[in-house]
Amino acid sequence: MKEEINETVLSLKRSGKGYKTISRETGVNINTVKSICRRSGLFRDNPEHRVLFTIPEPKYSTELATVKPLPPQQVITGHKQTDAYLWVLEVIKTGEPAHIAAAEAALKKLTITPKEAQEQYTRYLQQNGAGWAAALSTMWLDNPQHFISNAQSQREQATKVRGVFGSYGAVFEPVPAEYLIESRYGSYREIYCDYMQEGDGEFIYTDVLPAPYTLSDVVREYQYWDWLSKMRGAAHRELYPEDNLWENSHLWHRENWLEKQLETIRPVSRREALDVLKWYLESENFADMGRRQDGVYLNLIGSH
């Protein structure tokens, strides 16, 4: 009988009802209702989950032993000013503050404008068989500030990688949560290959990862994976600047599952609901058309 009462109380609490309402509907003293809910541990953060998905603090030096060298000057189009402009952009991409400052000074000395260099290089690509793709590959070429901002952002991210992991290579080692995943599902590449063959929802890892008890747990884990992906992306760009971007494809289903939990796990308080709602609205990850879901809003602000 006691177990049935406990289950009823917990079920009502999970549905979002308050202590007073549960007490009135079950006839259980309100203090007993509070005690049942608190002892269950289901309405506060999962401590095991928190340990696994807390973003670590920096502990290593962020200084680089050597400054990146200047890229070699090359004859690309044969038009001196255009080639000089393209070289300046390559200098900017190194991310070295001194190089960027020198590049900005060099831009002022060029007699060709960024727009003219873009047009000249586009024509060169088209004449050499690039066709319509030439316009795509030169899209930001008339805006050197775009390259400066990207280089500065990349340098900042790369500094954070070194501070937390010590080296760019170390960031690709499995984190504790991934060790749990690999114990059951295998390495990144094995998961990706299986993912390409299996249906939606196969790899959410609920059988090996601790469950999020609260919306705060959900947000923490989502932020953790997003942070790790950005760290690996920054390291990958430092190690392989000409390569494709890093993708955390082995976590796609898990992240989609976490998004769904935002619709189903009830807020434990108005404060938590408000904090999660602010994060949800401000997060760039949900800014895509149709990405934000009404179910999340209804869960956070109440269906009535």
C-alpha positions in Angstrom: 0.0 0.0 0.0 2.8 2.4 0.9 4.6 1.7 -2.4 1.4 2.4 -4.3 1.0 5.7 -2.5 4.6 6.7 -3.2 4.2 5.8 -6.9 1.0 7.9 -7.1 2.6 10.9 -5.5 5.7 10.6 -7.7 3.5 10.2 -10.8 1.5 13.3 -10.0 4.7 15.2 -9.3 6.1 14.2 -12.6 3.0 15.5 -14.3 3.9 18.9 -13.0 1.4 19.2 -10.1 2.4 21.1 -6.9 2.7 19.7 -3.4 -0.6 21.2 -2.2 -2.5 19.7 -5.2 -1.0 16.3 -4.7 -1.8 16.4 -1.0 -5.4 17.3 -1.8 -5.9 14.7 -4.5 -4.3 11.8 -2.5 -5.2 12.8 1.0 -1.5 12.4 2.0 -0.1 15.1 4.4 1.7 17.8 2.4 4.9 17.3 4.5 4.8 13.6 3.6 4.3 14.4 0.0 7.4 16.6 0.1 9.4 13.9 1.9 8.4 11.2 -0.7 9.5 13.5 -3.6 12.8 14.6 -2.0 13.8 11.0 -1.0 13.1 9.7 -4.5 15.9 12.0 -5.9 13.9 12.4 -9.1 13.2 16.1 -8.7 16.7 17.3 -8.2 19.7 17.0 -10.5 21.2 13.5 -10.9 24.7 13.8 -9.2 26.2 11.1 -11.4 25.0 12.9 -14.5 26.4 16.2 -13.2 29.9 14.7 -12.6 29.9 13.3 -16.1 28.7 16.4 -18.0 30.3 19.3 -16.2 32.6 21.2 -18.5 36.2 21.0 -17.0 38.2 24.1 -15.9 41.4 25.0 -17.7 44.5 23.5 -16.1 47.3 23.8 -18.8 49.3 26.6 -20.2 47.7 28.2 -23.2 51.0 29.6 -24.6 52.4 28.3 -27.9 56.0 27.3 -28.1 56.4 28.9 -31.5 54.7 31.5 -33.6 53.1 30.3 -36.8 55.2 31.2 -39.8 54.0 33.4 -42.6 52.5 31.5 -45.5 54.6 31.5 -48.7 53.7 34.0 -51.4 52.4 32.3 -54.5 51.6 33.3 -58.1 47.9 32.2 -58.5 46.1 34.4 -61.0 49.2 36.1 -62.4 47.6 39.5 -61.5 50.1 40.9 -58.9 47.6 42.9 -56.9 45.0 40.1 -56.8 47.7 37.6 -55.7 48.9 40.0 -53.1 45.4 40.4 -51.7 44.9 36.6 -51.6 48.2 36.3 -49.8 47.2 38.9 -47.2 44.0 36.8 -46.5 46.2 33.7 -46.0 48.3 35.7 -43.5 45.2 36.7 -41.6 44.0 33.1 -41.4 47.1 32.2 -39.3 45.4 33.9 -36.4 48.7 35.3 -35.1 48.0 38.8 -33.7 51.2 40.3 -35.1 50.5 38.8 -38.5 47.0 40.1 -38.5 48.2 43.6 -37.6 50.7 43.5 -40.4 48.1 42.2 -42.8 45.7 45.1 -41.9 48.6 47.5 -42.7 49.3 45.8 -46.0 45.6 46.0 -47.0 45.9 49.8 -46.9 48.9 49.8 -49.2 47.2 47.7 -52.0 46.0 49.6 -55.0 43.2 47.0 -55.6 40.0 47.1 -53.6 38.6 43.9 -52.0 35.7 44.0 -54.4 38.0 44.3 -57.4 40.2 41.4 -56.1 37.1 39.3 -55.6 35.9 39.9 -59.2 39.4 39.3 -60.6 39.8 36.0 -58.8 36.2 34.9 -59.7 37.0 35.5 -63.4 40.2 33.6 -63.1 38.4 30.6 -61.6 35.7 30.7 -64.2 38.3 30.8 -67.0 39.9 27.7 -65.5 36.7 25.6 -65.4 35.2 26.4 -62.0 31.9 27.6 -63.6 29.1 28.6 -61.2 31.1 27.2 -58.2 33.5 30.2 -58.6 30.9 32.5 -57.0 30.5 30.3 -54.0 34.2 29.8 -53.4 34.8 33.6 -53.4 31.6 34.6 -51.5 33.4 36.5 -48.6 36.5 37.5 -50.5 35.4 41.2 -50.7 35.2 41.4 -46.9 38.6 41.1 -45.2 37.0 41.8 -41.8 35.1 38.5 -42.1 38.5 36.7 -42.3 39.9 38.7 -39.4 36.9 38.0 -37.2 37.0 34.3 -38.0 40.8 34.1 -37.4 40.5 35.9 -34.0 37.6 33.6 -33.0 39.6 30.5 -34.0 42.6 31.7 -32.0 40.4 32.2 -29.0 38.9 28.7 -29.3 42.3 27.1 -29.9 43.6 28.8 -26.8 40.7 27.2 -24.8 41.5 23.8 -26.2 45.1 24.1 -25.0 44.0 25.3 -21.6 41.7 22.4 -21.0 43.3 19.5 -22.9 47.0 20.5 -23.0 47.3 19.8 -26.8 45.2 19.6 -29.9 45.5 15.9 -30.2 44.3 15.2 -26.7 40.9 16.7 -27.3 40.1 13.7 -29.6 40.6 11.2 -26.9 37.3 9.8 -25.5 35.9 11.8 -22.6 34.5 9.7 -19.7 31.0 9.7 -21.2 32.4 8.4 -24.5 34.3 5.7 -22.7 30.9 4.4 -21.4 29.4 4.7 -24.9 32.4 2.9 -26.5 32.2 0.0 -24.0 28.8 -0.8 -25.6 28.9 0.6 -29.1 32.5 0.9 -30.2 34.6 3.9 -31.4 33.4 7.0 -33.2 34.0 5.5 -36.7 32.2 2.3 -35.8 29.2 4.2 -34.5 29.2 6.4 -37.6 29.2 3.4 -39.9 26.4 1.8 -38.0 24.5 5.0 -37.8 24.5 5.3 -41.6 22.8 1.9 -41.8 20.3 2.0 -38.9 17.1 3.9 -38.5 16.3 7.0 -36.5 16.8 6.8 -32.7 19.2 3.9 -32.6 22.0 5.6 -30.8 20.7 7.6 -27.8 22.8 5.6 -25.3 20.2 5.5 -22.6 21.4 2.0 -21.7 24.9 3.3 -20.7 24.7 6.9 -19.8 23.1 8.2 -16.5 19.6 9.6 -17.0 19.0 13.4 -16.7 16.5 13.8 -13.8 15.8 17.5 -14.4 15.7 20.0 -17.2 18.8 21.5 -15.7 20.5 18.1 -16.3 19.3 18.1 -19.9 20.7 21.6 -20.6 24.0 20.8 -18.9 24.5 17.7 -21.0 23.5 19.5 -24.2 25.9 22.3 -23.5 28.7 19.8 -22.7 28.4 18.0 -26.0 28.1 21.3 -27.8 31.3 22.6 -26.0 33.2 19.4 -26.8 32.2 19.6 -30.5 33.4 23.2 -30.7 36.7 22.3 -29.0 37.3 19.4 -31.4 36.3 21.6 -34.3 38.9 24.3 -33.3 41.6 21.7 -32.8 40.8 20.0 -36.1 41.1 23.4 -37.9 44.5 23.9 -36.3 45.8 20.5 -37.2 44.2 20.2 -40.6 43.4 23.7 -41.9 42.6 22.5 -45.4 40.4 19.6 -44.3 36.7 19.3 -43.9 35.1 20.5 -40.6 34.9 18.2 -37.6 31.4 16.6 -37.1 30.2 14.9 -33.9 28.0 12.5 -36.0 28.1 9.8 -33.3 26.1 12.1 -31.0 23.4 13.3 -33.4 20.7 11.0 -32.1 21.7 11.7 -28.5 21.3 15.4 -29.0 17.9 14.9 -30.7 16.9 12.8 -27.8 18.0 15.5 -25.4 15.9 18.1 -27.3 12.9 15.8 -26.9 13.5 15.7 -23.1 12.9 19.5 -23.0 9.3 18.7 -23.9 8.7 15.8 -21.5 10.6 16.4 -18.2 8.6 18.8 -16.1 10.3 21.9 -14.5 11.0 21.4 -10.8 10.4 25.1 -10.2 9.4 28.3 -11.9 13.0 29.5 -11.6 14.2 26.4 -13.5 11.5 26.8 -16.2 12.5 30.5 -16.7 16.2 29.7 -16.8 15.7 26.9 -19.4 13.4 29.0 -21.5 15.9 31.8 -21.6 18.7 29.4 -22.7 16.4 27.8 -25.3 15.5 31.1 -26.9 19.1 32.5 -26.8 20.8 29.3 -28.1 22.0 29.6 -31.7 21.6 25.8 -32.1 17.8 26.2 -32.1 17.7 29.3 -34.4 17.1 27.3 -37.6 13.7 27.6 -39.2 11.3 25.2 -37.5 13.9 23.9 -35.0 12.2 25.3 -31.9 9.2 23.3 -30.9 5.8 24.3 -29.4 6.1 21.3 -27.0 9.1 22.8 -25.3 7.2 26.1 -24.8 4.2 24.4 -23.4 6.3 22.3 -21.0 8.1 25.4 -19.8 5.3 27.9 -19.5 2.4 25.4 -18.8 -0.1 24.0 -21.2 -2.8 26.3 -19.9 
